[in-house]
Structure formats: C-alpha cells, structure tokens
Amino acid sequence: MKTISLKIDDSIFGETENIVALMKKPRNRYINEAIEHYNRIQKRKILEQKIQNESLLVKDDSMSVLKEFESIENEN
C-alpha cells in the first residue's frame, strides 16, 4: 500500500466522518472504496469516448463504401 497526504475540504471531511461512524467502517477503507468506485466511473467514460470516436471513424468508412457500391450499381 502507498501512503499519501491529502487535503480534504472541511465539509467533505465532516460528512465522511459522519458516514464512516454510522457504517462502522474505517475511514481509510471508505476512502479506498470511494476512489475505486470513482476510477470505475472514469474508466467507463474514457471507454465510452473511445467507442464514440471509433464509431465515427467506422461510420465515415461505411458511408464511403456505400457510395462506391452505389456508383457501381449506377454504372450497370
């Protein structure tokens, strides 16, 4: 495990302290789980953006192929 120093807004810290007390969970475990959850969300967003970009590339390529087929059909 790595140790980090972290500055947290007072309001967020207070809210976190209340939640971990109610959950009877160590603050460190709670923060680790929160970061893990946030990382999953960010990975999904990155993947979604990548898929959208690749979809646009495929769309352009597909439209080009379609136009070629249409021109071949028009020639016949």
MDTraj code that builds the backbone (N, CA, C; nanometers):
import mdtraj as md
import numpy as np

residues = "MET LYS THR ILE SER LEU LYS ILE ASP ASP SER ILE PHE GLY GLU THR GLU ASN ILE VAL ALA LEU MET LYS LYS PRO ARG ASN ARG TYR ILE ASN GLU ALA ILE GLU HIS TYR ASN ARG ILE GLN LYS ARG LYS ILE LEU GLU GLN LYS ILE GLN ASN GLU SER LEU LEU VAL LYS ASP ASP SER MET SER VAL LEU LYS GLU PHE GLU SER ILE GLU ASN GLU ASN".split()
xyz = np.array([
    [0.0831, -0.1185, 0.0000],
    [0.0000, 0.0000, 0.0000],
    [0.0870, 0.1241, 0.0000],
    [0.0349, 0.2264, -0.0596],
    [0.1025, 0.3554, -0.0642],
    [0.0375, 0.4493, 0.0368],
    [0.1177, 0.5352, 0.0934],
    [0.0677, 0.6374, 0.1845],
    [0.0696, 0.7702, 0.1117],
    [-0.0416, 0.8455, 0.1229],
    [-0.0478, 0.9768, 0.0596],
    [-0.0951, 1.0791, 0.1618],
    [-0.0601, 1.2018, 0.1359],
    [-0.1118, 1.3128, 0.2147],
    [-0.2222, 1.3754, 0.1311],
    [-0.3335, 1.4068, 0.1943],
    [-0.4497, 1.4505, 0.1190],
    [-0.5156, 1.5680, 0.1901],
    [-0.5440, 1.6729, 0.1149],
    [-0.6176, 1.7854, 0.1712],
    [-0.7631, 1.7703, 0.1286],
    [-0.8521, 1.7672, 0.2267],
    [-0.9945, 1.7493, 0.2012],
    [-1.0686, 1.8712, 0.2537],
    [-1.1641, 1.9197, 0.1764],
    [-1.2474, 2.0302, 0.2243],
    [-1.3106, 1.9921, 0.3571],
    [-1.3234, 2.0896, 0.4454],
    [-1.3787, 2.0636, 0.5781],
    [-1.5178, 2.0009, 0.5718],
    [-1.6010, 2.0503, 0.4813],
    [-1.7381, 1.9974, 0.4722],
    [-1.7382, 1.8512, 0.4275],
    [-1.6521, 1.8181, 0.3325],
    [-1.6434, 1.6800, 0.2845],
    [-1.5888, 1.5902, 0.3945],
    [-1.4887, 1.6394, 0.4661],
    [-1.4317, 1.5607, 0.5749],
    [-1.5366, 1.5336, 0.6834],
    [-1.6113, 1.6363, 0.7207],
    [-1.7146, 1.6195, 0.8237],
    [-1.8207, 1.5197, 0.7816],
    [-1.8650, 1.5316, 0.6574],
    [-1.9651, 1.4391, 0.6045],
    [-1.9107, 1.2961, 0.6032],
    [-1.7859, 1.2820, 0.5618],
    [-1.7221, 1.1498, 0.5579],
    [-1.7125, 1.0904, 0.6976],
    [-1.6730, 1.1709, 0.7933],
    [-1.6625, 1.1230, 0.9313],
    [-1.7973, 1.0746, 0.9835],
    [-1.9031, 1.1473, 0.9517],
    [-2.0379, 1.1054, 0.9946],
    [-2.0768, 0.9722, 0.9310],
    [-2.0487, 0.9586, 0.8034],
    [-2.0863, 0.8366, 0.7311],
    [-2.0079, 0.7166, 0.7824],
    [-1.8763, 0.7313, 0.7973],
    [-1.7970, 0.6162, 0.8420],
    [-1.8335, 0.5765, 0.9847],
    [-1.8742, 0.6732, 1.0655],
    [-1.9180, 0.6404, 1.2021],
    [-2.0468, 0.5593, 1.1982],
    [-2.1396, 0.6009, 1.1127],
    [-2.2656, 0.5270, 1.1002],
    [-2.2440, 0.3877, 1.0426],
    [-2.1521, 0.3774, 0.9493],
    [-2.1256, 0.2497, 0.8838],
    [-2.0323, 0.1613, 0.9665],
    [-1.9698, 0.2214, 1.0673],
    [-1.8702, 0.1499, 1.1492],
    [-1.7626, 0.0887, 1.0596],
    [-1.7111, 0.1746, 0.9718],
    [-1.6094, 0.1329, 0.8753],
    [-1.4895, 0.2249, 0.8935],
    [-1.3701, 0.1723, 0.8842],
    [-1.2520, 0.2585, 0.8939],
    [-1.2499, 0.3630, 0.7815],
    [-1.2088, 0.4835, 0.8165],
    [-1.2039, 0.5919, 0.7188],
    [-1.1181, 0.5539, 0.5987],
    [-1.0052, 0.4919, 0.6239],
    [-0.9150, 0.4532, 0.5156],
    [-0.9840, 0.3585, 0.4166],
    [-1.0559, 0.2587, 0.4675],
    [-1.1264, 0.1626, 0.3820],
    [-1.2331, 0.2342, 0.3011],
    [-1.3062, 0.3247, 0.3662],
    [-1.4120, 0.4004, 0.2995],
    [-1.3547, 0.4836, 0.1846],
    [-1.2453, 0.5525, 0.2098],
    [-1.1843, 0.6364, 0.1063],
    [-1.1297, 0.5507, -0.0073],
    [-1.0685, 0.4372, 0.0254],
    [-1.0209, 0.3467, -0.0798],
    [-1.1355, 0.2990, -0.1676],
    [-1.2476, 0.2625, -0.1070],
    [-1.3635, 0.2162, -0.1839],
    [-1.4208, 0.3291, -0.2687],
    [-1.4206, 0.4504, -0.2146],
    [-1.4720, 0.5647, -0.2903],
    [-1.3847, 0.5923, -0.4128],
    [-1.2543, 0.5865, -0.3958],
    [-1.1626, 0.6089, -0.5085],
    [-1.1768, 0.4972, -0.6114],
    [-1.1896, 0.3745, -0.5636],
    [-1.2078, 0.2615, -0.6553],
    [-1.3350, 0.2795, -0.7381],
    [-1.4431, 0.3215, -0.6732],
    [-1.5699, 0.3446, -0.7426],
    [-1.5542, 0.4572, -0.8456],
    [-1.4916, 0.5651, -0.8059],
    [-1.4712, 0.6783, -0.8960],
    [-1.3850, 0.6378, -1.0157],
    [-1.2827, 0.5568, -0.9921],
    [-1.1986, 0.5084, -1.1022],
    [-1.2788, 0.4268, -1.2027],
    [-1.3697, 0.3424, -1.1535],
    [-1.4544, 0.2629, -1.2451],
    [-1.5395, 0.3550, -1.3315],
    [-1.5965, 0.4576, -1.2702],
    [-1.6793, 0.5528, -1.3459],
    [-1.5958, 0.6222, -1.4527],
    [-1.4768, 0.6665, -1.4161],
    [-1.3908, 0.7369, -1.5116],
    [-1.3460, 0.6448, -1.6248],
    [-1.3152, 0.5180, -1.5933],
    [-1.2776, 0.4224, -1.6981],
    [-1.3920, 0.4037, -1.7972],
    [-1.5156, 0.3962, -1.7461],
    [-1.6318, 0.3829, -1.8357],
    [-1.6450, 0.5038, -1.9259],
    [-1.6257, 0.6230, -1.8692],
    [-1.6353, 0.7445, -1.9502],
    [-1.5280, 0.7470, -2.0579],
    [-1.4072, 0.7069, -2.0226],
    [-1.2975, 0.7016, -2.1203],
    [-1.3301, 0.6013, -2.2301],
    [-1.3793, 0.4836, -2.1920],
    [-1.4165, 0.3809, -2.2897],
    [-1.5305, 0.4295, -2.3785],
    [-1.6297, 0.4955, -2.3190],
    [-1.7423, 0.5478, -2.3965],
    [-1.6939, 0.6471, -2.5016],
    [-1.6032, 0.7366, -2.4629],
    [-1.5494, 0.8342, -2.5574],
    [-1.4707, 0.7657, -2.6685],
    [-1.3931, 0.6648, -2.6312],
    [-1.3148, 0.5912, -2.7303],
    [-1.4074, 0.5208, -2.8300],
    [-1.5130, 0.4593, -2.7800],
    [-1.6082, 0.3902, -2.8674],
    [-1.6783, 0.4894, -2.9587],
    [-1.7154, 0.6057, -2.9059],
    [-1.7803, 0.7074, -2.9895],
    [-1.6870, 0.7533, -3.1013],
    [-1.5601, 0.7755, -3.0665],
    [-1.4637, 0.8194, -3.1686],
    [-1.4448, 0.7117, -3.2753],
    [-1.4307, 0.5872, -3.2331],
    [-1.4126, 0.4787, -3.3286],
    [-1.5377, 0.4564, -3.4118],
    [-1.6528, 0.4775, -3.3513],
    [-1.7789, 0.4642, -3.4241],
    [-1.7875, 0.5676, -3.5360],
    [-1.7423, 0.6881, -3.5074],
    [-1.7415, 0.7913, -3.6120],
    [-1.6485, 0.7532, -3.7262],
    [-1.5340, 0.6954, -3.6923],
    [-1.4411, 0.6516, -3.7970],
    [-1.5037, 0.5426, -3.8838],
    [-1.5685, 0.4477, -3.8205],
    [-1.6333, 0.3386, -3.8931],
    [-1.7482, 0.3928, -3.9775],
    [-1.8227, 0.4875, -3.9224],
    [-1.9349, 0.5466, -3.9954],
    [-1.8861, 0.6109, -4.1243],
    [-1.7808, 0.6916, -4.1138],
    [-1.7276, 0.7573, -4.2336],
    [-1.6808, 0.6551, -4.3361],
    [-1.6136, 0.5524, -4.2894],
    [-1.5645, 0.4475, -4.3789],
    [-1.6819, 0.3738, -4.4442],
    [-1.7847, 0.3439, -4.3650],
    [-1.9019, 0.2735, -4.4180],
    [-1.9734, 0.3571, -4.5234],
    [-1.9835, 0.4864, -4.4999],
    [-2.0500, 0.5732, -4.5972],
    [-1.9698, 0.5783, -4.7279],
    [-1.8402, 0.5759, -4.7162],
    [-1.7553, 0.5763, -4.8354],
    [-1.7755, 0.4487, -4.9169],
    [-1.7799, 0.3353, -4.8490],
    [-1.8020, 0.2073, -4.9170],
    [-1.9402, 0.2052, -4.9807],
    [-2.0402, 0.2549, -4.9096],
    [-2.1761, 0.2598, -4.9641],
    [-2.1808, 0.3429, -5.0918],
    [-2.1150, 0.4564, -5.0929],
    [-2.1130, 0.5408, -5.2129],
    [-2.0460, 0.4697, -5.3296],
    [-1.9408, 0.3953, -5.3006],
    [-1.8735, 0.3198, -5.4063],
    [-1.9676, 0.2144, -5.4649],
    [-2.0393, 0.1426, -5.3779],
    [-2.1338, 0.0427, -5.4266],
    [-2.2453, 0.1072, -5.5085],
    [-2.2932, 0.2216, -5.4637],
    [-2.3995, 0.2905, -5.5371],
    [-2.3509, 0.3343, -5.6746],
    [-2.2264, 0.3807, -5.6816],
    [-2.1743, 0.4230, -5.8115],
    [-2.1578, 0.3027, -5.9058],
    [-2.1201, 0.1877, -5.8514],
    [-2.1076, 0.0660, -5.9315],
    [-2.2445, 0.0242, -5.9828],
    [-2.3472, 0.0320, -5.8970],
    [-2.4829, -0.0060, -5.9387],
    [-2.5337, 0.0883, -6.0473],
    [-2.5026, 0.2151, -6.0362],
    [-2.5483, 0.3141, -6.1337],
    [-2.4808, 0.2938, -6.2703],
    [-2.3604, 0.2419, -6.2690],
    [-2.2893, 0.2153, -6.3933],
    [-2.3515, 0.0987, -6.4689],
    [-2.4111, 0.0059, -6.3971],
    [-2.4692, -0.1140, -6.4619],
    [-2.6063, -0.0885, -6.5058],
])
top = md.Topology()
chain = top.add_chain()
for i, resn in enumerate(residues, 1):
    res = top.add_residue(resn, chain, resSeq=i)
    for name in ("N", "CA", "C"):
        top.add_atom(name, md.element.get_by_symbol(name[0]), res)
traj = md.Trajectory(xyz[None], top)
